[in-house]
Amino acid sequence: MIDRLLVANRGEIARRVFATCRAMGVQTVAVHSDADADAPFVAEADQAVRLPGDTPVETYLRIELILDAARRSGADAVHSGYGFLAENAEFAAAVTDAGLTWVGPPAKVIAAMGDKLAAKALLAEAGVPMLPSWTDTDEVTDFPVLVKASAGGGGRGMRVVRDAAGLSEAVASARREAAAAFGDGTVFIERYVERGRHVEVQIFGDTHGTVAALGERDCSIQRRHQKIIEETPAIVDPKLRARLHEAAVSAGRAVDYVGAGTVEFLLAPSGEFFFLEMNTRLQVEHPVTEAVTGLDLVRWQLLVAEGEPLPLGATPPVDGHAIEVRLCAEDPAQGFRPATGTLHRFAIPGVSGGFAPTKGLRLDSGVVDGSTVGVHYDSMLAKVVAWAPTRAEAARALAGALARAEIHGVTTNRDLLVRVLRSPEFDAVRVDTGFLDRHPEVFAPLLPADRLPLAALAAALASAAARRADARVLAGLPSGWRNVPAVAQLSRFTGRDCEIEVRYRLDRAGGLAEWSVDHSAADPESADSSAADNRAAGRSAADSSVAGPGAEPSAVALVGAAPARVVLDVDGVRQAYRVHRVGSEVFVDGPDGAASLVELPRLPLPTAAVAAGSLLAPLPGAVTRVHVQVGQRVTAGDPLLTLEAMKLEHQVLAPTDGVVTELPVPTGGQVRTGAVLAVIDGSPAAGDPTPSNPEEDLR
């Protein structure tokens, strides 16, 4: 029997394992880096051990530190979670050699499946269908192909290559990323199937020779080859489902599999399917399987590790449909660039449970209000899972909960997830791994551009209400009230790529006497239209309007304003806006979507200027490669340098034609957000024959 379990991972998976341990009466031990000292998973463990180390990431990868933590805490078993050491055969062997119970498959199985090339050869002999693959670039003649890391997963070290010219650089880049993420830069090349679906089968094995399939999951909606939406059951023909399950069980039996594992397949439009890899661990998306089967897979892991037989030998019955989304700190509009910051508020309405099988809405989160999102770890903040009797109901419930969620302080992919779930193509199951590439419309923010003025007006009125609530004298008078109407009050904000001016005047009863909103591009040269085209202005509340591209004038009246809530009457329809202010940041959640604004001071202090043509670091990280040198001429789109953050490589591209005049950060240098990475002189004096087009400069 396991008495005290150490989880050699962090974040939401540690919290997930701890939840089952509490239900089973098993004591828990967390390990943590200095960066995670105040994280929720550390607080929830019965004991916690600090892992010393030079960098926050490396601390979790040092086997000797994990084993020492187990010894000091008195743990008698180790669970790897997923990621980090989860698929490290050396770690599994070390845990067993130390006399501890290893919750997972044997080390020899991890080693066999961890080398994807060896795994393909082994399972091909067991009759599992395979895609052709190569290790030598000279052998590749047919394109497109996919470069893949032989160790690890999660989309790291993967590159799609469509012609021979880009193959060498793709292999080199994939090797660097794989080495950084997994400590092994080995890659191979595989035929790329266009419009393929990613369908995987959850398997479970015990020490008594049983290997069972627990259903399949469709994980086709992906970004950067990483899953972001997963569902079960997959919409496939029953005969195909049976073949998938049979192939997965055959793969498990071929290696005497024990514990939780996943066999991943690529389903071609023709109906053929091919083995991709076997993940020898619990998958991120396991909650959807728990939702439709009612099984606690972590509990099964612990029981199997104790030597218990599986309670069933066949696929359990499936009840309803479940969909999971990975809510990540990233900006989809900027190539899924990771985002950092402080999560001031994290609230998703309607949650019925978390970290355990449940019907309705489930939240497995690694963060809470006040959590800091840094650059050291994966960008996933939480998993949100919806169960319902049908697929359509599950998608609608999940989209609705996400749309109403309050996620303040860190940019996320929430709007993208909602748009995908609500898209006709998703509803019709027209999905594959290239879904996002073909549907750029899902990258649009939920808040329409013509509704941004209403959000800004709500922010201004809430700020005014807050100032009146804090007033020491005459607090009952409306903000800015005068006996004789005077100039309107002014609030200025910055939003996403725009500046907003809100002018308003309240009457003696506190109603909205007049208002106007002017919003224009932050960079005047990048505006698609003049500021006048984006102006919402009016002389009185009755004839004031919200105007934007294609918008109809709307009569707006103030129903009520408080520091945290503003209610407006728009064309006779009441709309409530929730307003949350943190310093100068103002977060507005309304019926049409959310806006994140920064209120500008009325008398701003002078700030240091940067040189014209400066490219600033979009997030903190390390410069791993510099592709150009000072004095070199570049054209728009040329790679200047490579920035590594959150275990991924991000290329910094030239925004315009010109000459590189400064490269202040050398290879290996660490940078903070806003640091100057390069300076490009794009003026005609630098050698351009004609001035560049500002609209092209901002591609």
C-alpha positions in Angstrom: 0.0 0.0 0.0 1.2 3.5 -0.8 1.2 5.7 2.3 3.0 8.9 1.1 3.2 9.9 -2.6 5.7 12.4 -4.0 4.6 14.1 -7.3 7.7 15.0 -9.4 5.9 17.7 -11.3 4.1 21.0 -10.8 1.0 23.0 -11.6 -2.4 21.6 -12.4 -1.3 17.9 -12.7 0.2 18.0 -9.2 -3.1 19.4 -7.9 -4.9 16.7 -9.9 -2.9 13.9 -8.3 -3.2 15.4 -4.8 -7.0 15.5 -5.1 -7.2 11.7 -5.7 -4.7 11.1 -3.0 -6.8 13.0 -0.5 -9.9 11.0 -1.5 -7.9 7.7 -1.0 -6.2 8.8 2.3 -2.7 8.9 0.8 -0.4 11.6 2.1 1.2 14.0 -0.5 4.6 15.6 -1.1 5.2 18.4 -3.5 8.6 19.4 -4.9 9.1 23.0 -6.2 11.6 25.4 -7.6 12.1 28.9 -6.1 9.8 30.3 -8.8 7.0 28.0 -7.6 7.4 28.5 -3.9 4.0 30.3 -3.6 2.1 28.2 -6.2 -1.2 26.6 -5.3 0.1 23.0 -5.7 2.7 23.6 -3.1 0.2 24.9 -0.6 -2.1 22.0 -1.1 0.5 19.3 -0.4 0.9 17.8 3.0 4.6 18.4 2.7 6.8 20.3 0.3 10.5 20.2 -0.5 12.4 23.0 -2.2 14.6 21.9 -5.2 17.8 24.0 -5.4 19.2 24.8 -8.8 20.6 27.5 -11.0 17.5 27.8 -13.2 13.8 27.1 -12.3 13.4 24.6 -15.1 16.5 22.5 -14.4 15.5 21.9 -10.8 12.7 19.6 -11.8 14.9 17.6 -14.2 17.5 16.6 -11.6 16.8 13.0 -10.6 19.1 13.1 -7.6 17.2 16.1 -6.1 13.8 14.3 -6.5 15.1 11.2 -4.9 16.6 13.2 -2.0 13.3 15.0 -1.5 11.5 11.6 -1.3 14.0 10.4 1.3 13.8 13.5 3.4 10.0 13.6 3.3 9.5 9.9 3.9 7.7 9.3 0.6 7.4 5.7 -0.4 6.1 6.2 -3.9 6.7 8.7 -6.8 4.2 9.9 -9.5 5.7 11.8 -12.4 2.6 13.6 -13.6 3.3 14.4 -17.2 6.2 16.3 -18.8 9.6 16.8 -17.2 10.6 13.3 -16.0 7.3 11.5 -16.9 8.9 9.6 -19.9 12.4 9.4 -18.6 13.4 5.7 -18.3 16.4 6.6 -16.2 14.2 8.3 -13.7 11.8 5.4 -13.5 14.7 2.9 -12.9 16.3 5.2 -10.3 13.0 5.4 -8.4 12.6 1.6 -8.4 16.3 1.1 -7.5 15.8 3.4 -4.5 13.2 1.0 -3.1 10.3 3.3 -3.9 7.0 2.4 -5.7 7.0 3.9 -9.3 3.6 4.9 -10.4 3.9 4.3 -14.1 5.0 1.8 -16.7 8.3 -0.1 -16.2 11.5 1.6 -17.2 12.1 -0.8 -20.1 8.7 0.1 -21.6 9.4 3.9 -21.3 12.8 3.4 -23.0 11.3 1.3 -25.8 8.5 3.9 -26.5 10.6 7.0 -25.7 12.7 6.4 -28.8 10.1 7.1 -31.5 12.1 5.5 -34.2 12.6 2.3 -32.2 9.0 2.3 -31.2 7.9 2.5 -34.8 10.0 -0.5 -35.8 8.8 -2.5 -32.8 5.1 -1.9 -33.2 5.3 -2.3 -37.0 6.2 -6.0 -36.2 3.0 -6.2 -34.1 0.9 -5.2 -37.1 0.3 -1.5 -36.1 0.1 0.6 -39.4 3.0 3.1 -39.9 3.8 6.1 -42.0 7.1 6.1 -44.0 9.9 7.9 -42.2 13.5 8.8 -42.7 16.6 9.9 -40.7 18.7 11.2 -43.6 17.5 14.4 -45.3 19.0 13.1 -48.6 16.5 10.3 -48.6 13.5 12.6 -48.7 12.1 13.2 -52.2 8.4 13.6 -51.6 6.9 16.6 -49.8 5.3 17.8 -47.6 7.0 16.1 -44.6 7.0 16.6 -40.9 10.2 16.9 -38.8 9.7 15.3 -35.4 11.7 15.0 -32.2 12.5 11.4 -31.4 12.3 12.1 -27.6 9.4 13.9 -25.9 6.3 15.4 -27.4 3.9 18.3 -26.9 4.7 19.6 -30.4 8.2 20.7 -29.5 10.8 20.0 -32.1 8.2 19.6 -34.9 8.3 21.4 -38.2 6.2 21.0 -41.4 8.4 21.3 -44.5 6.8 21.7 -47.9 9.9 21.8 -50.2 13.5 20.6 -50.2 14.9 24.2 -49.8 13.6 24.5 -46.2 14.4 21.0 -45.0 17.9 21.6 -43.6 17.0 24.6 -41.6 13.8 23.0 -40.3 15.9 20.0 -39.1 18.5 22.2 -37.4 15.8 24.3 -35.7 13.9 21.2 -34.5 17.1 19.7 -33.1 17.8 22.9 -31.1 14.2 23.0 -29.7 14.1 19.3 -28.9 17.5 19.5 -27.1 16.3 22.4 -25.1 13.0 20.8 -24.1 14.0 17.1 -23.7 17.8 17.0 -23.5 17.9 15.0 -26.7 18.2 16.7 -30.1 17.5 13.5 -32.2 14.9 14.1 -34.9 13.4 12.1 -37.8 11.3 12.9 -40.8 7.9 11.5 -41.5 5.4 11.9 -44.4 2.9 14.7 -43.6 -0.7 13.8 -44.2 -2.8 16.8 -45.3 -6.1 17.2 -43.5 -5.4 14.4 -41.1 -7.2 14.0 -37.8 -5.3 13.3 -34.6 -7.2 10.4 -32.8 -5.7 8.7 -29.8 -6.8 5.7 -27.6 -6.5 5.6 -23.9 -5.1 2.3 -22.7 -4.5 0.8 -19.3 -2.5 -2.2 -18.3 -2.0 -4.1 -15.1 0.7 -6.4 -13.7 -1.6 -9.4 -14.4 -1.4 -9.2 -18.2 -4.6 -7.2 -18.9 -4.4 -4.3 -21.4 -7.7 -2.5 -22.0 -8.8 0.4 -24.2 -10.8 3.0 -22.4 -12.1 4.8 -25.4 -10.7 7.3 -27.9 -10.2 11.0 -28.1 -10.1 13.4 -31.1 -7.4 16.0 -30.5 -7.3 17.5 -34.0 -7.6 21.2 -33.1 -4.0 22.1 -32.6 -1.6 25.1 -32.7 2.1 24.7 -33.4 1.4 20.9 -33.3 0.2 21.1 -29.8 -3.4 20.2 -28.8 -5.7 22.9 -27.6 -9.1 21.2 -27.9 -9.8 17.5 -27.2 -13.0 15.6 -27.1 -14.4 12.1 -26.6 -15.9 10.0 -28.1 -14.4 10.8 -31.5 -16.9 11.0 -34.3 -15.8 8.0 -36.3 -17.5 4.9 -37.8 -18.0 2.1 -35.2 -16.0 -0.3 -37.3 -13.1 2.2 -37.5 -13.4 2.7 -33.7 -13.0 -1.0 -33.1 -10.0 -1.1 -35.4 -8.4 1.8 -33.5 -9.0 0.1 -30.2 -7.6 -3.2 -31.4 -4.4 -1.6 -32.8 -3.9 0.3 -29.5 -4.3 -2.8 -27.4 -2.0 -4.7 -29.7 0.6 -2.0 -29.2 0.2 -2.2 -25.4 0.5 -6.0 -25.3 3.6 -5.9 -27.6 5.5 -4.1 -24.8 3.7 -5.7 -21.7 2.3 -2.3 -20.9 1.5 -1.4 -17.3 -0.4 1.7 -16.1 -2.0 4.6 -18.0 -0.8 5.2 -21.6 -2.0 6.7 -24.8 -1.5 5.4 -28.3 -1.8 8.2 -30.8 -2.9 7.8 -34.5 -3.2 10.0 -37.5 -6.5 9.4 -39.3 -6.2 10.2 -43.0 -9.2 11.5 -45.0 -9.3 8.1 -46.8 -10.1 6.3 -43.5 -6.6 4.9 -43.1 -4.9 5.4 -39.8 -1.2 5.4 -38.9 0.7 5.1 -35.6 2.2 8.4 -34.4 3.6 7.6 -30.9 2.8 6.0 -27.6 2.9 8.3 -24.6 3.9 6.3 -21.5 2.1 8.5 -19.0 -1.2 10.1 -18.1 -2.2 12.6 -20.8 -3.2 16.2 -20.3 -6.5 15.4 -21.9 -7.4 12.5 -19.6 -10.3 14.4 -17.9 -12.6 14.0 -21.0 -12.2 10.2 -20.7 -13.0 10.4 -17.0 -16.1 12.5 -17.8 -17.7 10.0 -20.1 -16.6 6.8 -18.2 -16.9 8.0 -14.6 -13.5 6.5 -13.9 -10.8 8.1 -11.8 -7.7 7.3 -13.9 -5.3 8.6 -11.2 -6.9 6.2 -8.7 -6.4 3.4 -11.2 -2.7 4.4 -11.6 -2.2 4.1 -7.8 -4.1 0.8 -7.5 -2.1 -0.8 -10.4 1.1 0.4 -8.9 0.1 -1.4 -5.7 -0.4 -4.6 -7.7 -4.2 -4.6 -8.0 -5.8 -6.0 -11.1 -7.9 -3.8 -13.4 -11.6 -4.1 -12.5 -12.5 -4.6 -16.2 -10.9 -6.0 -19.3 -12.9 -4.3 -22.0 -13.9 -0.8 -23.1 -16.3 0.7 -20.5 -19.6 2.1 -21.6 -19.6 5.7 -22.6 -22.1 8.2 -21.3 -22.6 11.5 -23.2 -19.8 13.7 -24.7 -17.0 15.7 -23.2 -14.8 18.5 -24.6 -11.7 19.9 -23.0 -9.9 23.2 -23.9 -6.4 24.2 -22.8 -6.5 27.7 -21.6 -3.0 29.1 -22.3 -1.2 32.4 -21.6 -0.4 33.3 -25.1 -1.5 35.7 -27.9 -2.9 33.9 -30.9 -2.9 37.1 -33.0 0.9 37.3 -32.5 1.7 33.7 -33.6 0.7 32.3 -30.2 3.5 34.3 -28.6 3.6 33.3 -24.8 2.4 35.9 -22.4 3.6 36.7 -18.9 2.3 38.8 -16.0 0.2 38.7 -12.9 -3.2 37.0 -13.1 -5.2 39.5 -11.2 -8.5 37.6 -11.5 -9.2 34.1 -12.7 -12.9 33.2 -12.4 -14.9 30.8 -14.6 -18.6 30.6 -13.9 -20.7 27.5 -13.5 -17.8 25.2 -12.4 -19.3 22.1 -10.7 -16.0 20.5 -9.7 -12.3 20.2 -10.4 -9.5 17.6 -10.4 -11.9 14.6 -10.3 -14.5 13.0 -12.6 -17.7 15.1 -12.7 -20.6 15.9 -14.8 -21.2 19.5 -16.0 -18.2 21.9 -16.0 -14.8 20.9 -14.6 -11.8 23.1 -14.0 -8.3 21.8 -13.5 -6.2 24.8 -12.9 -2.6 25.5 -11.9 -3.3 29.1 -11.1 -5.5 31.3 -8.9 -6.1 35.0 -8.4 -2.7 36.6 -7.9 -0.6 33.9 -9.6 2.5 35.0 -11.5 2.9 33.7 -15.0 6.6 33.6 -15.9 8.7 32.4 -18.8 10.1 29.2 -17.2 7.3 26.7 -17.9 4.6 25.7 -20.3 2.0 28.4 -21.1 -1.0 26.3 -20.1 -2.9 27.9 -17.2 -5.8 25.5 -16.9 -8.0 22.9 -18.5 -11.7 23.5 -18.8 -13.9 20.5 -19.5 -17.6 20.3 -20.3 -19.7 17.2 -20.2 -23.2 17.0 -21.6 -25.5 14.4 -23.1 -24.6 15.5 -26.7 -21.6 17.0 -28.4 -23.5 20.2 -29.4 -24.6 20.8 -25.8 -21.1 20.3 -24.5 -19.6 22.7 -27.0 -22.3 25.3 -26.3 -21.9 25.1 -22.5 -18.1 25.2 -22.7 -18.1 28.2 -25.1 -20.6 30.1 -22.9 -18.5 29.5 -19.7 -15.3 30.7 -21.4 -17.0 33.8 -22.9 -18.3 34.8 -19.4 -15.0 34.1 -17.6 -13.1 36.9 -16.0 -9.4 36.4 -16.9 -7.5 39.6 -16.0 -3.9 40.5 -16.3 -2.5 38.0 -18.8 -3.3 37.6 -22.5 -4.9 34.2 -23.2 -6.3 32.2 -26.1 -9.8 32.3 -24.6 -11.4 34.2 -27.5 -9.9 31.8 -30.0 -11.2 28.8 -28.1 -14.7 30.3 -28.0 -14.8 31.1 -31.7 -13.6 27.6 -32.6 -16.3 26.0 -30.4 -19.0 28.2 -31.9 -17.8 27.8 -35.5 -20.1 25.9 -38.0 -17.1 23.8 -39.1 -16.5 22.5 -35.6 -20.2 21.8 -35.1 -20.2 19.8 -38.4 -17.0 17.9 -37.3 -15.1 19.3 -40.2 -11.9 19.3 -38.2 -8.3 18.3 -38.8 -4.8 19.3 -37.6 -4.8 22.2 -40.1 -8.1 23.7 -38.9 -6.6 27.0 -37.6 -4.5 27.6 -40.7 -7.7 27.4 -42.9 -9.9 29.5 -40.6 -8.3 32.9 -39.8 -11.7 34.2 -38.8 -11.4 32.4 -35.4 -8.5 34.7 -34.5 -10.7 37.8 -34.2 -11.4 39.0 -30.7 -14.8 38.3 -29.3 -15.4 42.0 -28.6 -16.4 43.6 -32.0 -14.5 46.8 -32.8 -17.7 48.9 -32.8 -18.4 47.8 -29.2 -15.0 48.9 -27.8 -16.3 52.5 -27.2 -19.1 51.1 -24.9 -16.5 49.2 -22.9 -14.3 52.3 -22.7 -17.3 54.4 -21.6 -18.1 51.8 -18.9 -14.4 51.9 -17.7 -14.5 55.7 -17.5 -17.8 55.8 -15.6 -16.7 53.1 -13.2 -13.5 55.0 -12.5 -15.5 58.2 -11.9 -17.8 56.2 -9.5 -14.7 54.9 -7.7 -13.3 58.4 -7.2 -16.7 59.7 -5.9 -16.8 56.7 -3.5 -13.4 57.7 -2.1 -14.2 61.4 -2.0 -13.9 63.0 1.5 -16.4 65.8 0.8 -19.5 66.1 -1.3 -19.3 62.4 -2.2 -23.0 62.4 -3.1 -22.6 64.8 -6.0 -22.2 63.3 -9.5 -18.7 63.3 -10.8 -17.7 66.6 -12.4 -21.1 68.2 -11.7 -21.4 72.0 -12.1 -24.3 74.3 -11.7 -23.7 75.5 -15.2 -22.7 72.9 -17.9 -19.0 73.2 -18.5 -16.5 71.1 -20.5 -16.9 67.4 -20.4 -14.6 65.2 -18.3 -11.9 63.4 -20.2 -10.5 59.9 -19.6 -7.7 58.4 -21.9 -6.9 54.8 -22.3 -4.7 52.5 -24.3 -6.1 49.3 -25.6 -5.0 46.7 -28.1 -3.1 48.7 -30.7 -5.2 51.8 -30.1 -5.7 54.9 -28.0 -9.1 55.9 -26.7 -10.4 59.2 -25.5 -13.7 59.2 -23.6 -15.4 62.5 -22.9 -18.6 62.6 -20.9 -20.7 64.9 -18.7 -23.2 63.8 -16.1 -26.3 65.8 -15.2 -27.4 66.7 -11.6 -29.2 63.4 -11.3 -26.2 61.4 -12.2 -27.4 60.6 -15.7 -25.4 60.7 -18.9 -25.9 64.2 -20.3 -23.4 63.8 -23.2 -20.5 61.6 -24.2 -18.2 60.8 -27.0 -15.5 58.3 -27.7 -12.6 58.7 -30.1 -10.4 55.7 -30.7 -7.6 55.5 -33.2 -4.6 53.4 -34.0 -1.7 53.8 -31.5 0.6 54.3 -34.5 -1.1 56.9 -36.8 0.7 55.5 -39.8 -0.8 52.1 -39.3 -4.4 53.2 -39.1 -6.6 51.6 -41.8 -8.9 54.7 -41.7 -8.9 58.2 -40.2 -9.7 58.8 -36.5 -12.9 60.4 -37.7 -14.0 57.1 -39.1 -13.7 55.5 -35.7 -15.3 58.2 -33.7 -18.4 57.8 -31.5 -19.6 61.3 -30.6 -22.8 63.1 -29.6 -24.1 66.3 -28.1 -26.5 64.5 -25.7 -27.2 61.1 -24.4 -30.2 60.8 -26.6 -28.3 61.4 -29.8 -24.9 60.1 -28.8 -23.7 57.2 -30.9 -21.4 54.3 -31.0 -20.0 54.3 -34.5 -17.5 52.0 -36.3 -17.1 50.2 -39.5 -20.6 49.1 -40.5 -22.1 50.0 -37.1 -25.5 51.7 -36.8 -25.9 54.7 -34.4 -27.0 53.6 -30.9 -28.7 55.7 -28.3 -27.0 55.2 -25.0 -28.2 56.1 -21.5 -26.7 55.4 -18.1 -28.8 53.2 -15.8 -26.3 53.0 -13.0 -22.6 53.2 -12.3 -20.6 51.7 -9.4 -16.9 51.1 -9.1 -17.2 47.5 -10.2 -20.4 47.5 -12.3 -21.9 49.8 -14.9 -25.3 49.3 -16.6 -26.0 51.1 -19.9 -29.2 51.2 -21.9 -28.2 50.8 -25.5 -31.1 51.2 -28.0 -33.5 50.2 -25.2 -31.6 47.1 -24.2 -29.9 47.1 -20.8 -26.3 45.8 -20.8 -24.2 45.2 -17.7 -20.4 45.7 -17.7 -18.3 44.2 -14.9 -15.3 46.4 -14.3 -12.1 45.4 -12.3 -9.4 48.0 -11.8 -5.8 47.1 -10.7 -3.7 50.3 -10.5 -4.0 51.9 -14.0 -5.2 48.7 -15.6 -9.0 48.4 -16.2 -10.6 45.1 -17.2 -14.1 45.3 -18.6 -16.3 42.2 -19.1 -19.5 42.8 -21.0 -22.1 41.0 -23.0 -20.1 41.2 -26.2 -16.7 40.3 -24.9 -13.8 41.5 -22.8 -11.5 44.6 -23.1 -8.2 45.2 -21.3 -7.4 48.9 -21.0 -4.8 51.0 -19.4 -5.9 54.4 -18.1 -3.4 57.1 -18.9 -2.5 59.7 -16.4 -3.7 63.2 -17.1 -0.3 64.7 -16.5 2.1 61.9 -17.7 5.7 62.0 -16.6 8.5 62.1 -19.2 9.9 58.7 -20.2 13.1 57.7 -21.9 12.8 57.4 -25.7 14.2 54.6 -27.8 15.8 55.0 -31.1 13.6 55.0 -34.2 13.4 51.6 -35.8 14.0 49.7 -32.5 12.6 46.2 -32.2 11.6 45.5 -28.6 11.5 42.1 -26.9 7.8 41.0 -26.7 8.5 38.9 -23.6 11.5 38.0 -21.4 13.7 35.2 -22.6 17.2 34.3 -24.0 18.6 35.2 -27.4 19.7 31.8 -28.7 20.8 32.9 -32.2 21.6 36.1 -34.0 21.1 35.8 -37.8 22.4 39.1 -39.0 25.2 41.6 -38.2 25.5 45.3 -37.9 25.6 47.0 -41.3 23.7 44.2 -43.0 20.8 45.1 -45.3 17.6 43.2 -44.6 14.2 43.1 -46.1 10.8 42.9 -44.4 10.3 39.4 -43.0 13.9 38.4 -42.7 14.8 36.6 -39.5 17.0 38.8 -37.2 17.4 36.7 -34.2 15.8 33.8 -32.3 14.4 34.3 -28.8 13.7 31.3 -26.6 10.9 31.5 -23.9 8.6 29.0 -22.3 10.7 26.2 -23.9 9.8 27.3 -27.4 11.8 29.2 -30.1 10.3 32.5 -31.4 11.8 34.2 -34.5 12.1 38.0 -34.4 11.6 39.2 -38.0 12.5 42.5 -39.7 9.3 44.7 -39.9 10.6 46.7 -42.8 13.4 47.0 -45.3 16.6 48.7 -44.1 20.0 48.4 -42.6 20.8 46.9 -39.2 22.5 49.6 -37.1 22.4 48.0 -33.6 22.4 44.5 -32.1 22.8 45.2 -28.4 22.1 41.6 -27.2 24.6 38.9 -28.0 23.9 35.2 -28.4 23.1 33.8 -25.0 22.0 37.1 -23.6 18.9 37.4 -21.3 16.4 40.1 -22.0 13.4 41.6 -20.3 10.1 42.6 -21.9 10.7 45.9 -23.8 14.4 45.5 -24.1 15.9 46.6 -27.5 16.8 43.6 -29.6 17.8 45.4 -32.8 17.6 48.7 -34.5 16.9 49.0 -38.2 17.4 52.2 -40.2 14.7 52.1 -42.8 15.1 55.7 -44.1 16.0 56.5 -47.7 19.4 57.7 -46.5 20.2 54.2 -45.5 20.1 53.1 -49.1 16.4 52.5 -49.8 15.6 53.7 -53.4 12.2 54.8 -52.3 10.4 55.3 -49.0 8.8 52.1 -47.7 5.1 51.6 -47.5 4.0 52.0 -43.8 1.1 49.5 -44.3 3.6 46.9 -45.6 6.0 47.7 -42.7 3.5 46.5 -40.2 3.0 43.0 -41.7 
